[in-house]
């Protein structure tokens, strides 16, 4: 009885081996993916452009492609020629710190896909360095510039010379009278 069981078992193994030989095997086709950033590091608020490039030997159209920055999905601008292409994403909204950036693509209906990752650093704005204040330069005190002084004497023909002489005589007379009055009391 054992022989009867063994023979069908050999036939089963042969049938399974033949069937396995007929099943097509899936082999991964060559693909490549890379990711770079420009500039290679930045300060907060600065524009950064991430560029992913890919190439595949799989036929078909690229149906899935996106960036993730710290887990948030973002679509860029895709440029594809045949089975190769590039996608760019520009942003100036990255906060200070290190960010995880990933690019993923897939050709639908195939096993062709690619992924590339990188870390990207954003520094804070540099604090303005105090510039040395200029030492105050001495302010020259104003020096008087010599200005010509001109004395002008004018003589008028209408000057009453006699009036001056008459006034002087009156003053002299009054003073003489006062002097005589004082002497007379003695």
Beta strands, then each sheet from edge to edge (+ up, - down):
strand 1: 31-38
strand 2: 42-43
strand 3: 48-56
strand 4: 62-69
strand 5: 72-74
strand 6: 77-81
strand 7: 84-91
strand 8: 97-107
strand 9: 113-123
sheet 1: 1+ 3- 7+ 6-
sheet 2: 2+ 9+ 8- 4+ 5-
end
